[in-house]
Amino acid sequence: MKSVNAIIDDILLTLPPKQRRIVVGRFGLKNGKTETLQEIGDEIGITRERVRQIEEQALKKIREKTKADGKEIVDFAKKHLLSAGGVKLDEDFLNDVLYGLKIDAKTKNAKEKVRFVLLVSNEPMYAKEDDKMNAYWYATNDARKKFLEFVNGMTKFLTTKEKTAILTSKSYLGQCKDLASCHFLSIPKHFGTNIFGDFGLKSWPEIEPKTIRDRVYLVLRKHGAPLHFTDIAKYSYKYGLDKKVPHVQTVHNELIKDHRFVLVGRGMYALREHGFEPGTVKDVLVDLLKKNGPQKVDKIIELVKAQRLVKENTVILNLQNKNHFKKLDDGRFSVREA
């Protein structure tokens, strides 16, 4: 195959200077930057509508030559797209084509040049970026229809199922029938992935955290264990959730306000969803003994330490409170009924 540079040069040589200038600018063939109709019009002294007309004339003139000279690029692109499920994000698709055709990595603006060949040839088909979707390519109208049905199905799944389960167990993957379906997830703009790789709707604070409280939650969820509020502030910066270490007192205030966060020690906080429950050590003891029945001291200490960062003596001292607990003849402790 001729080099992509040679293909582009041969195509552009068939155009007069003004048409060539407009095509090069509109497709970013010179510097990788796509110029607007207005930018080009201002430079060469014509209206944006006239630029659009000249571009249209130029593309019509070079369409057949582009199809012929770029046939190997077009054929490979169509074949690859069909093998990838028929639909793929613009950026990913072009990278695949460049790699598959072994186009020299040193080729300047290679991606823009391959995109130009495919767009002018109108094969495969291209969907421009809009408010709902990133730009993507599709092999057939049927492939596009199935893709949109998949997006609707995934959106319904994400909006009707339990969010925590989706984030923790990645149950959304059950909606993806194959690897190609997973690639579809990068096209809709209302889907997103946070810095930890969790997938969901961008409207979820777990995916795109907008407040300190949201970022605090993500830190504790990522860390998976209790943290001191000063460390939570540091980790928020370390994980890239904040551009600088947030004010420690602000973080502490958010931890106090939100029921998702549980104080488990001096300044230490954990997530309720990780099995921690709020309350004093006495409250935790009452709850655990009611759930598990009478227990010996060693077992009680073990159970409490799974809930609180406390010393053994603190647990033992609380058990001595005869208003709330009683020691049985076999050495176990139980809750004293009112």
Rosetta blueprint (number, residue, H / E / L):
1 M L
2 K L
3 S L
4 V H
5 N H
6 A H
7 I H
8 I H
9 D H
10 D H
11 I H
12 L H
13 L L
14 T L
15 L L
16 P L
17 P H
18 K H
19 Q H
20 R H
21 R H
22 I H
23 V H
24 V H
25 G H
26 R H
27 F H
28 G L
29 L L
30 K L
31 N L
32 G L
33 K L
34 T L
35 E L
36 T L
37 L H
38 Q H
39 E H
40 I H
41 G H
42 D H
43 E H
44 I H
45 G L
46 I L
47 T L
48 R H
49 E H
50 R H
51 V H
52 R H
53 Q H
54 I H
55 E H
56 E H
57 Q H
58 A H
59 L H
60 K H
61 K H
62 I H
63 R H
64 E H
65 K H
66 T H
67 K H
68 A H
69 D H
70 G L
71 K H
72 E H
73 I H
74 V H
75 D H
76 F H
77 A H
78 K H
79 K H
80 H H
81 L H
82 L H
83 S H
84 A L
85 G L
86 G L
87 V E
88 K E
89 L E
90 D H
91 E H
92 D H
93 F H
94 L H
95 N H
96 D H
97 V H
98 L H
99 Y H
100 G H
101 L L
102 K L
103 I L
104 D L
105 A L
106 K L
107 T L
108 K L
109 N L
110 A H
111 K H
112 E H
113 K H
114 V H
115 R H
116 F H
117 V H
118 L H
119 L H
120 V H
121 S H
122 N L
123 E L
124 P L
125 M E
126 Y E
127 A E
128 K L
129 E L
130 D L
131 D L
132 K L
133 M E
134 N L
135 A L
136 Y E
137 W E
138 Y E
139 A L
140 T L
141 N H
142 D H
143 A H
144 R H
145 K H
146 K H
147 F H
148 L H
149 E H
150 F H
151 V H
152 N H
153 G H
154 M H
155 T H
156 K H
157 F H
158 L H
159 T H
160 T H
161 K L
162 E L
163 K H
164 T H
165 A H
166 I H
167 L H
168 T H
169 S H
170 K L
171 S H
172 Y H
173 L H
174 G H
175 Q H
176 C L
177 K L
178 D L
179 L H
180 A H
181 S H
182 C H
183 H H
184 F H
185 L L
186 S L
187 I L
188 P E
189 K L
190 H L
191 F E
192 G E
193 T E
194 N L
195 I L
196 F L
197 G L
198 D L
199 F E
200 G E
201 L E
202 K L
203 S L
204 W L
205 P L
206 E L
207 I L
208 E L
209 P L
210 K L
211 T L
212 I H
213 R H
214 D H
215 R H
216 V H
217 Y H
218 L H
219 V H
220 L H
221 R H
222 K H
223 H H
224 G L
225 A L
226 P L
227 L E
228 H E
229 F H
230 T H
231 D H
232 I H
233 A H
234 K H
235 Y H
236 S H
237 Y H
238 K H
239 Y L
240 G L
241 L L
242 D L
243 K L
244 K L
245 V L
246 P L
247 H L
248 V H
249 Q H
250 T H
251 V H
252 H H
253 N H
254 E H
255 L H
256 I H
257 K H
258 D L
259 H L
260 R L
261 F E
262 V E
263 L E
264 V E
265 G E
266 R L
267 G L
268 M E
269 Y E
270 A E
271 L E
272 R H
273 E H
274 H H
275 G L
276 F L
277 E L
278 P L
279 G L
280 T L
281 V H
282 K H
283 D H
284 V H
285 L H
286 V H
287 D H
288 L H
289 L H
290 K H
291 K H
292 N H
293 G L
294 P L
295 Q E
296 K L
297 V H
298 D H
299 K H
300 I H
301 I H
302 E H
303 L H
304 V H
305 K H
306 A L
307 Q L
308 R L
309 L L
310 V L
311 K L
312 E H
313 N H
314 T H
315 V H
316 I H
317 L H
318 N H
319 L H
320 Q L
321 N L
322 K L
323 N L
324 H L
325 F E
326 K E
327 K E
328 L L
329 D L
330 D L
331 G L
332 R L
333 F E
334 S E
335 V E
336 R L
337 E L
338 A L
